[in-house]
Amino acid sequence: MAAKQTTKPDVEDRLLVIGCGMIAREVLAVKQQLALDHLELTCLPADFHFHPSRIAPAMDKAITEAKAEGYRHIYVGYADCGTGGLLDRVCEKHGVERIAGPHCFAFYQGAAAYSEVGEADMMSFYMTDFLCRQFEAFFIKPLGLDRHPELVKDYFGNYEKLIYLAQTDDPALDKVAEDAAKMLGLVYERRATGYGDLPEALANASGAAANHQRA
């Protein structure tokens, strides 16, 4: 018996998430968790985390290209992420929505939870699963800390605590975060956040796309 083939929705019926490379793994995990089979993901470079001025122009271009390819349902997989409202202008221009909140560190914790701790965390350095996996590539080597560990105080001297926002339970990532805190001379705290507001955001975007198709 031939294997049953799953028919892929036409481009115009799919939900395209244009997201930050830093949350790609998490978006795909939520897609599987919620069985959002019609969701597709494309990402802007993860290192835009360090260059927020690049996000809005790149997103504008990506949305324009996606629409030209026939996508009608597009969702922006970013919070404001340091764009100072410029990303919101792009969203308004194209009639699309983004993840609510100032940055991924907020939506991973959940808007309500972050509103309670945001001020207290002002002197904290956040890490996520992604940043644990990429700690050496994103921080150690670019900042030259492997060659000049004495620069740690220059870069991280204003922080008091390292808070690992754990999306998953992975002892290897826990160790990376703990070791990073020791290396940076910071107090360590682990918060098991899971995916925070991300599942609800993607589910709502998926539902809106489905409702539009039925209308």
C-alpha positions as CSV (number, residue, x, y, z in Angstrom):
1,M,0.0,0.0,0.0
2,A,1.4,3.4,-0.9
3,A,2.1,5.8,1.9
4,K,-0.5,8.4,2.5
5,Q,0.6,11.8,1.3
6,T,-0.3,14.9,3.3
7,T,-1.4,17.7,1.0
8,K,0.5,20.9,1.7
9,P,-1.7,24.1,1.8
10,D,-1.3,26.6,-1.0
11,V,1.0,29.5,-0.3
12,E,-2.0,31.9,0.2
13,D,-3.4,29.6,2.9
14,R,-0.3,29.2,4.9
15,L,0.8,31.3,7.9
16,L,4.3,32.6,7.4
17,V,6.1,33.6,10.5
18,I,9.1,35.9,9.8
19,G,11.0,35.7,13.0
20,C,14.2,36.2,14.9
21,G,16.8,33.5,14.4
22,M,17.2,33.4,18.2
23,I,13.7,31.9,18.6
24,A,13.6,29.6,15.6
25,R,14.0,26.4,17.5
26,E,11.2,27.5,19.9
27,V,8.8,28.5,17.2
28,L,9.2,25.1,15.5
29,A,8.8,23.4,18.9
30,V,5.5,25.2,19.4
31,K,4.4,24.4,15.9
32,Q,4.8,20.7,16.6
33,Q,3.3,21.0,20.1
34,L,0.2,22.7,18.8
35,A,0.1,20.8,15.4
36,L,0.2,24.1,13.4
37,D,0.9,22.3,10.2
38,H,0.1,25.3,8.0
39,L,2.7,27.4,9.8
40,E,5.9,28.1,7.9
41,L,9.0,29.8,9.4
42,T,11.7,32.0,7.9
43,C,14.1,34.0,10.0
44,L,16.2,37.1,10.0
45,P,19.8,36.7,11.2
46,A,20.1,36.0,15.0
47,D,22.9,38.5,15.3
48,F,20.4,41.3,14.7
49,H,20.0,41.0,18.5
50,F,23.2,43.1,18.6
51,H,22.1,45.4,15.7
52,P,18.4,46.3,16.4
53,S,18.6,49.1,13.8
54,R,18.8,46.4,11.1
55,I,15.6,44.7,12.2
56,A,12.9,47.0,10.8
57,P,14.4,47.6,7.3
58,A,15.1,43.8,6.9
59,M,11.6,43.0,8.1
60,D,10.0,45.5,5.7
61,K,11.9,43.8,2.8
62,A,11.1,40.3,4.0
63,I,7.4,41.0,4.2
64,T,7.3,42.7,0.8
65,E,9.0,39.7,-0.7
66,A,6.7,37.3,1.0
67,K,3.6,39.1,-0.3
68,A,5.1,39.0,-3.8
69,E,5.4,35.3,-3.4
70,G,1.7,35.0,-2.6
71,Y,1.6,34.9,1.2
72,R,-1.5,36.5,2.6
73,H,-1.1,35.6,6.3
74,I,2.1,36.9,7.8
75,Y,3.1,37.1,11.4
76,V,6.2,38.9,12.8
77,G,8.1,36.7,15.2
78,Y,9.7,39.6,17.1
79,A,8.8,41.8,20.0
80,D,10.0,45.4,19.7
81,C,13.5,44.1,20.4
82,G,15.2,47.5,20.6
83,T,13.8,49.0,17.5
84,G,12.2,51.9,19.3
85,G,8.8,51.5,17.7
86,L,10.2,51.3,14.1
87,L,9.2,47.6,13.8
88,D,5.6,48.6,14.8
89,R,5.6,51.1,11.9
90,V,6.6,48.3,9.5
91,C,3.9,46.1,10.9
92,E,1.3,48.9,10.5
93,K,2.5,49.6,7.0
94,H,1.9,46.0,6.0
95,G,-1.2,45.3,8.1
96,V,0.5,42.5,10.2
97,E,1.0,41.9,13.9
98,R,4.0,41.0,16.0
99,I,4.6,39.3,19.4
100,A,3.6,41.7,22.2
101,G,6.2,42.9,24.5
102,P,9.6,44.8,24.5
103,H,11.8,41.7,23.8
104,C,12.0,37.9,23.9
105,F,13.1,38.0,27.5
106,A,9.7,39.5,28.4
107,F,7.5,37.2,26.3
108,Y,9.4,34.1,27.5
109,Q,8.5,35.0,31.1
110,G,5.0,36.1,30.1
111,A,3.8,39.7,30.0
112,A,2.2,39.5,33.5
113,A,5.3,38.0,35.2
114,Y,7.7,40.3,33.4
115,S,5.7,43.4,34.5
116,E,6.3,42.3,38.1
117,V,10.1,41.6,37.9
118,G,11.2,43.9,35.0
119,E,12.3,46.8,37.3
120,A,14.0,44.4,39.8
121,D,15.9,42.8,36.9
122,M,17.3,46.0,35.5
123,M,20.8,45.0,36.6
124,S,20.5,41.4,35.4
125,F,22.0,39.7,32.3
126,Y,19.4,37.4,30.7
127,M,20.3,34.2,29.0
128,T,18.0,31.9,27.1
129,D,18.4,28.3,25.7
130,F,19.7,29.9,22.4
131,L,22.2,32.1,24.2
132,C,23.4,29.2,26.2
133,R,24.0,27.2,23.1
134,Q,25.7,30.2,21.4
135,F,27.4,31.7,24.4
136,E,30.9,31.3,23.0
137,A,30.0,32.4,19.5
138,F,27.8,35.3,20.6
139,F,29.8,36.6,23.6
140,I,33.2,35.0,24.3
141,K,34.8,35.3,20.9
142,P,33.3,38.5,19.6
143,L,34.2,40.3,22.8
144,G,37.6,38.8,22.9
145,L,37.1,37.3,26.4
146,D,38.9,34.1,25.4
147,R,42.0,36.2,24.8
148,H,41.5,39.0,27.3
149,P,39.4,37.7,30.3
150,E,40.3,40.9,32.1
151,L,37.7,42.7,29.9
152,V,34.9,40.9,31.7
153,K,34.5,43.8,34.1
154,D,34.4,46.3,31.3
155,Y,31.6,44.5,29.6
156,F,29.6,43.0,32.5
157,G,30.7,45.1,35.4
158,N,27.3,46.9,35.6
159,Y,25.4,43.6,36.0
160,E,24.7,42.0,39.3
161,K,23.0,38.8,38.4
162,L,22.8,36.3,35.5
163,I,19.3,35.0,35.0
164,Y,18.8,31.9,32.8
165,L,15.3,31.9,31.3
166,A,15.1,28.1,30.6
167,Q,12.8,27.1,27.8
168,T,13.6,23.5,28.3
169,D,15.1,21.2,31.0
170,D,18.6,20.5,29.7
171,P,21.4,19.9,32.3
172,A,24.0,20.8,29.6
173,L,22.5,24.2,29.1
174,D,22.1,24.7,32.9
175,K,25.9,24.1,33.2
176,V,26.7,26.6,30.5
177,A,24.6,29.2,32.3
178,E,26.1,28.4,35.7
179,D,29.6,28.5,34.3
180,A,28.9,31.8,32.5
181,A,27.7,33.3,35.8
182,K,30.9,32.2,37.5
183,M,33.1,33.5,34.7
184,L,31.3,36.9,34.7
185,G,31.3,37.1,38.4
186,L,27.5,37.3,38.7
187,V,25.0,35.8,41.0
188,Y,23.2,33.0,39.3
189,E,19.4,32.4,39.0
190,R,17.5,29.9,36.9
191,R,13.9,30.6,35.9
192,A,12.0,27.8,34.2
193,T,9.8,29.8,31.8
194,G,9.0,27.3,29.1
195,Y,7.9,29.1,26.0
196,G,6.0,31.8,27.9
197,D,3.5,33.8,25.7
198,L,4.9,32.3,22.5
199,P,2.4,29.4,22.2
200,E,-0.6,31.7,22.7
201,A,0.8,34.3,20.2
202,L,1.3,31.7,17.5
203,A,-2.0,30.0,18.2
204,N,-3.8,33.4,17.9
205,A,-2.0,34.2,14.7
206,S,-2.9,30.8,13.3
207,G,-6.5,31.2,14.3
208,A,-6.8,34.6,12.7
209,A,-5.4,33.2,9.5
210,A,-7.8,30.3,9.6
211,N,-10.8,32.6,10.2
212,H,-9.7,34.8,7.3
213,Q,-9.7,31.8,5.0
214,R,-13.3,30.9,6.1
215,A,-14.6,34.4,5.7
